[in-house]
């Protein structure tokens, strides 16, 4: 039985926390930043957790149980 490969896109985008939750970055922070407020851009800078409904799908992509 061959080893199951991790999705390369998922391994670049997500990190596991110590408690087993999945951390992600916010979208909409790469370009067209002039029309966005400083407050909005600052809020998008900080990482957040993946929603509970998406966790199982991402764990499957990262080949986690």
Order of alpha helices (4+ residues) and beta strands (2+ residues): alpha-beta-beta-alpha-beta-alpha
